């Protein structure tokens, strides 16, 4: 699908977008609100502008659906192949300065997420996948940020008891109710952004239920990484979470992400 040199370019884009974001994060910044009253900062806008420019240079014929452009009703014509971009997933966490925010870039083909890149710049980690495996790169040392330094990650072994769950900091109510009703949960960790997918993909958690709205650009990158690590994200019906539903305003149905098929 994507050759190694293209994967390297996409890693570089996500890494450099993270640097841009952290430069704003480490200084004073203004918070505004979009029409839906969700917060937005200059980091969201600057990172999206940077990512879209870079992607368009490499993939001039592949449409890009991105969060901030969509909020301004800018939606490209798209068919089977397109990118989903959230330049700063977890803006609320960014504002709170708790480090739980990510850069999300995903490639979609025929409704399924195929390739994902997640940079958690405050945690010094980049996660990504190719067609067969998922990986992590430690970004503390900028000289080590390369595909050659990537380490493979996998989900943990399947188990039915003493599960570790990860759920949203901001939308915990229904998720906690679902967990304790349906699963043997030993521990719950609270995180913002797509980082929750990465925790399952790297074997640090087992399950992430989402019973409140998310958008496709929130989940596609993490979902791709989770799939190639051995897990998946499925609807309550058991079908795999799919992408490209403009008619639904790109809002996902409720889903459960886990290290195995749990439905």
C-alpha positions in Angstrom: 0.0 0.0 0.0 2.5 2.6 1.2 6.2 1.9 0.6 8.7 2.4 3.4 9.9 5.8 2.2 6.3 7.0 2.2 5.7 5.7 5.7 8.9 7.6 6.7 7.5 10.8 5.2 4.2 10.4 7.1 6.1 9.8 10.4 8.0 12.9 9.8 4.8 14.9 9.1 3.2 13.7 12.4 6.4 14.4 14.3 6.9 17.9 13.0 3.2 18.7 13.6 3.8 17.7 17.2 6.8 20.0 17.5 4.6 22.9 16.2 1.9 22.0 18.7 4.4 21.8 21.6 5.8 25.2 20.8 2.4 26.6 21.4 1.6 24.3 24.3 4.7 25.6 26.2 3.6 29.2 25.9 0.5 31.2 26.5 -2.2 30.6 23.9 -5.7 31.9 23.2 -8.8 29.6 23.3 -11.7 30.3 21.0 -14.9 28.3 20.3 -16.4 26.8 17.1 -20.0 26.9 16.1 -20.7 23.7 18.1 -19.1 25.4 21.2 -16.1 23.0 21.2 -12.8 24.7 21.9 -10.2 25.5 19.3 -6.7 27.0 19.6 -4.0 28.2 17.3 -2.4 24.9 17.7 -5.3 23.1 16.1 -5.3 25.6 13.2 -1.6 25.7 12.6 -1.1 22.0 12.8 -3.9 21.3 10.4 -2.5 23.9 7.9 0.9 22.2 8.1 -0.4 18.6 7.8 -2.7 19.4 4.9 0.0 21.2 3.0 2.5 18.3 3.4 -0.1 15.6 2.5 -1.2 17.5 -0.6 2.4 17.7 -1.7 2.9 13.9 -1.5 -0.7 12.8 -2.4 -2.1 15.5 -4.7 -4.9 13.2 -5.8 -6.1 11.8 -2.5 -8.8 14.0 -0.7 -8.3 15.0 2.9 -11.2 15.3 5.4 -10.0 17.2 8.4 -11.6 18.4 11.6 -11.0 22.2 11.4 -11.8 22.4 7.7 -15.0 20.4 8.3 -16.1 22.9 11.0 -16.0 25.5 8.3 -18.0 23.3 5.9 -15.0 22.6 3.7 -15.5 19.0 2.6 -13.7 17.7 -0.5 -15.3 15.3 -3.0 -14.1 11.8 -2.0 -14.6 8.3 -3.1 -12.9 5.1 -2.0 -9.6 6.5 -0.9 -9.1 9.5 1.4 -7.3 10.7 4.5 -8.9 11.6 7.8 -6.9 14.1 9.9 -7.4 15.4 13.4 -4.5 17.9 13.8 -5.0 18.1 17.6 -7.2 15.4 19.1 -7.9 16.2 22.7 -8.0 20.0 22.6 -9.6 20.1 26.0 -6.7 18.1 27.4 -4.3 20.4 25.6 -6.0 23.4 27.3 -5.8 21.7 30.7 -2.1 20.9 30.0 -2.3 17.3 31.1 -0.5 15.9 28.1 -3.3 13.7 26.8 -3.5 15.0 23.2 -2.4 13.6 19.9 -1.9 14.2 16.2 -4.0 11.8 14.1 -3.5 10.9 10.4 -5.4 8.0 8.9 -5.7 6.5 5.4 -9.1 5.1 4.4 -9.8 2.7 1.6 -13.3 1.5 0.7 -14.7 2.4 4.1 -12.0 0.7 6.2 -9.1 2.3 8.0 -5.8 1.0 6.7 -2.9 3.0 7.9 -2.7 5.2 11.0 -0.2 7.6 12.5 -0.6 9.0 16.1 1.9 11.3 17.6 1.5 11.9 21.4 4.1 14.8 21.5 3.8 15.4 25.3 4.5 11.7 25.9 7.3 11.5 23.4 5.7 8.7 21.4 4.6 8.0 17.9 2.5 5.0 17.0 1.9 3.8 13.4 1.2 0.7 11.4 2.0 -0.8 8.0 0.0 -3.5 6.2 1.1 -6.2 8.6 2.3 -4.8 12.0 2.0 -1.9 14.4 4.9 0.0 15.9 6.1 2.6 18.4 8.9 5.2 18.1 10.4 7.0 21.1 10.7 10.6 20.2 12.7 11.9 23.2 15.8 12.1 21.1 15.0 13.7 17.7 17.9 11.9 16.1 16.2 8.6 16.9 12.9 9.5 15.2 13.1 7.2 12.2 11.3 4.2 10.9 14.5 2.2 11.5 14.1 2.8 15.3 10.5 1.6 15.4 9.6 -1.3 17.7 6.7 -3.6 17.0 3.8 -3.6 19.4 1.0 -6.2 20.0 -2.1 -6.4 22.0 -2.0 -8.5 25.2 -3.2 -12.0 25.3 -7.0 -12.6 25.4 -8.4 -12.9 28.9 -11.9 -12.7 30.4 -11.1 -11.6 34.0 -9.2 -8.7 35.6 -9.4 -6.6 32.5 -7.7 -3.2 32.3 -10.1 -0.7 30.8 -9.3 2.8 29.4 -12.0 5.4 29.0 -12.4 9.0 28.1 -11.7 11.6 30.8 -14.6 13.7 29.5 -17.3 11.1 28.8 -16.9 8.5 31.5 -20.5 7.9 32.8 -22.0 5.5 30.3 -18.7 3.8 29.7 -18.2 2.9 33.4 -21.8 1.6 33.5 -21.2 -0.6 30.4 -17.9 -1.9 31.8 -19.2 -3.0 35.2 -22.3 -4.5 33.7 -20.7 -6.6 31.0 -17.0 -7.2 31.9 -14.8 -8.3 34.8 -12.8 -5.1 35.3 -9.8 -4.9 37.6 -8.7 -1.3 36.8 -9.9 1.7 34.8 -7.5 4.3 33.4 -8.7 7.7 32.2 -7.2 9.3 29.1 -8.1 11.8 26.6 -7.7 11.6 22.8 -6.9 8.6 20.6 -4.1 7.6 23.0 -6.6 5.0 24.4 -6.3 3.0 21.2 -2.5 3.0 21.6 -2.7 1.6 25.1 -4.7 -1.4 23.9 -2.5 -1.8 20.8 0.7 -1.9 23.0 -0.8 -4.3 25.5 -1.2 -1.8 28.4 -5.0 -2.1 28.4 -7.7 -4.6 27.1 -10.8 -2.6 26.4 -12.1 0.8 25.5 -15.9 1.2 25.2 -17.3 4.4 23.7 -21.0 5.1 24.4 -20.9 8.8 23.5 -20.3 10.6 20.2 -16.9 10.7 18.5 -16.0 11.8 15.0 -14.3 9.6 12.4 -11.1 11.6 12.6 -10.9 10.9 16.3 -10.8 7.2 15.8 -9.5 6.2 12.4 -5.8 6.4 13.1 -5.9 4.6 16.4 -8.3 2.0 14.9 -5.8 1.1 12.1 -2.9 0.8 14.6 -5.0 -1.4 16.9 -6.1 -3.7 14.0 -2.5 -4.4 12.9 -1.5 -5.0 16.5 -4.1 -7.8 16.8 -7.3 -6.0 18.1 -10.2 -4.2 16.6 -13.0 -1.6 17.1 -16.5 -3.0 16.6 -20.0 -1.6 16.7 -22.4 -3.1 19.3 -23.8 -5.2 16.5 -20.3 -6.8 16.0 -19.5 -5.2 12.7 -16.1 -3.4 12.3 -16.3 0.4 12.7 -16.2 1.9 9.2 -15.5 5.4 7.8 -16.6 7.9 5.2 -20.2 8.6 6.3 -20.8 12.2 5.3 -24.6 11.6 5.7 -23.9 11.1 9.4 -21.8 14.2 9.6 -18.8 11.8 10.1 -20.0 10.9 13.6 -19.3 7.4 14.7 -21.9 5.0 16.1 -21.1 3.7 19.6 -18.3 1.1 19.6 -16.0 -1.1 21.7 -12.3 -1.3 21.0 -10.5 -4.2 22.4 -7.6 -6.7 22.1 -10.0 -9.4 20.7 -13.4 -9.8 19.1 -15.6 -9.2 22.2 -19.0 -9.2 20.6 
